[in-house]
Amino acid sequence: MAQQLNQVDERTQVIQQTQDEQYNRLLEIEATAQRTFDESQRFFQYYGYYPEGAGRPTQ
């Protein structure tokens, strides 16, 4: 019984670690997207048009 509990605990730790890694990756992606959006906005404010391939932000 104790061995089964240890196995469950190990699996739970692996799942939690994986979820933490996925969440951190999503935060990185969100930060990159925000940076790209901010840079596009600055580009638009300076040049009056969006850089090629940036698309227009949806409001």
Backbone as a ProteinNet text record, in pm:
[ID]
protein_1_A
[PRIMARY]
MAQQLNQVDERTQVIQQTQDEQYNRLLEIEATAQRTFDESQRFFQYYGYYPEGAGRPTQ
[TERTIARY]
82.3	0	86.5	191	279.6	350.1	385.9	452.4	358.1	232	134.7	118.3	115.3	103.1	225.2	342.8	464.3	459.9	410.5	400.1	301.4	189.6	90.3	150.9	224.5	287.5	389	468.5	566.5	496.7	390.5	315.3	254.6	202.6	144.1	249.9	369.3	478.1	516.3	521.7	555	448.1	321.8	211.1	219.5	243	251.4	367.8	482	599.3	570.7	505.4	470.2	374.5	274.6	178.9	248.3	340.6	415.7	497.5	562.9	642.8	554.9	438.6	347	296.6	264.3	215.9	324.7	447.7	558.8	579.6	565.2	579.7	469.5	347.3	238	266	322.9	357.8	462.8	560.4	662.1	599.2	508.1	441	359	287.3	206.1	293.9	407.2	498.1	554.1	589.1	639.9	533.7	411.3	301.6	276.6	281.3	259.3	370.4	495.3	608.5	594.7	557	538.6	428	318.4	207.4	252.6	322.5	369.3	463.3	554.2	646.6	571.5	470	388.8	316.2	265.7	196.3	291.5	412.7	511.1	548.3	565.9	597.2	486.1	361	246.6	241.3	261.9	256.2	365	480.6	591	577.1	549.2	548.8	409.7	305.6	170.3	113.1	185.7	133.6	199.7	138.3	191.5	299.8	400.5	503.9	443.6	502.9	452	449.3	337.5	325	275.8	265.5	223.9	72.8	2.1	-143.2	-188.9	-314.7	-368.2	-426.6	-401	-457	-608.2	-673	-818.9	-855.6	-950.6	-991.4	-1121.2
-119.9	0	125.9	125.3	241.5	263.7	152.5	164.5	227.8	188.5	246.8	396.1	434.6	576.5	653.9	594.2	659.6	677.6	575.7	585.6	695.5	702	806.4	943.6	955	1082.4	1123.4	1027.5	1057	1103	1034.2	1072.8	1211.8	1238.3	1370.1	1478.7	1451.9	1549.4	1573	1466.8	1479.9	1561.2	1531.9	1606.1	1753.5	1781.6	1921.2	1993.1	1924.7	1984.8	2014.5	1920.8	1939.8	2056.9	2064.8	2175.8	2309.1	2310.5	2433.2	2475.9	2379.5	2410.1	2463.2	2401	2446.6	2587.3	2613.4	2746.3	2851.6	2818.6	2911.5	2938.5	2835.6	2853.3	2944.6	2926.9	3015.2	3159.7	3179.6	3315.5	3375.5	3294.6	3342	3380.9	3296.5	3324.1	3451.9	3467.2	3587.3	3711.9	3704.2	3818.7	3853.1	3751.5	3774.4	3838.5	3788.7	3845.5	3990.6	4019	4156.9	4248	4199.2	4278.5	4307.7	4205.1	4221.8	4322.2	4311.6	4404.8	4547	4563.9	4696.5	4755.8	4672.6	4720.5	4760.3	4683.8	4717.6	4850	4869.9	4995.2	5114.2	5098	5207	5233.5	5128.1	5141.2	5218	5180.1	5246.2	5393.7	5421.8	5560.7	5645.2	5585.2	5660.2	5671.2	5558.1	5555.1	5571.2	5548.8	5565.1	5441.8	5332.5	5205.9	5092.4	4974.9	4860	4791.4	4734.2	4661.8	4544.6	4513	4404.2	4274.7	4203.8	4075.8	4087.7	4209.7	4225.1	4214.8	4245.7	4246.6	4366.4	4387.9	4500.4	4446	4515.3	4468	4479.4	4383.4	4387.1	4449.8	4536.3	4606.5	4549.3
0	0	0	82.6	90.4	-42.9	-109.9	-239.7	-342.3	-339.6	-432.1	-406.1	-279.2	-245.5	-293.4	-280.7	-328.7	-480	-551.2	-696.6	-736.4	-666.1	-694.2	-666.3	-556.6	-521.4	-627.9	-675.8	-780.8	-908.2	-945.8	-1065.9	-1049.8	-930.4	-902.9	-916.2	-865.7	-876.2	-1022.2	-1101.6	-1243.7	-1315.7	-1285.8	-1348.1	-1310	-1182.5	-1136.3	-1203.5	-1213	-1277	-1424.2	-1492.1	-1632.9	-1649.3	-1562.3	-1569.1	-1542.9	-1446.8	-1417.9	-1539.2	-1605	-1723.5	-1836.2	-1855.5	-1960.1	-1929.8	-1804.5	-1765.6	-1788.2	-1748.7	-1769.8	-1918.2	-2000.4	-2145.5	-2198.9	-2150.4	-2192	-2151.6	-2033.7	-1991.2	-2084	-2126	-2220.1	-2353.1	-2402	-2529.1	-2518.5	-2407.3	-2387.4	-2383.7	-2315.6	-2307.3	-2444.8	-2523.2	-2658.4	-2746	-2737.1	-2816.5	-2777	-2648.5	-2602.6	-2651.8	-2645.2	-2693.6	-2842.2	-2918.9	-3063	-3091.3	-3018.1	-3035.2	-3002.3	-2890.2	-2849.8	-2954.5	-3007.4	-3110.5	-3236.7	-3274	-3391.2	-3369.9	-3248.6	-3218.2	-3228.7	-3173.9	-3182.3	-3327.7	-3405.2	-3547.4	-3617.2	-3589.2	-3651.8	-3612.3	-3484.7	-3438.8	-3504.3	-3530.7	-3590.1	-3741.6	-3808.2	-3954.9	-4016.1	-3938.1	-3989.6	-4056.4	-4054.7	-4107	-4030.1	-4039.5	-3966.9	-4048.3	-3981.2	-4054.4	-4131.5	-4244.2	-4327.6	-4247.6	-4256.8	-4187.9	-4044.5	-3993.2	-3853.6	-3839	-3946.5	-3935.7	-3854.9	-3853.8	-3776.7	-3646.6	-3535.8	-3408.9	-3409.5	-3350.2	-3341.1	-3208.4	-3211.6	-3089	-3037.8
[MASK]
+++++++++++++++++++++++++++++++++++++++++++++++++++++++++++

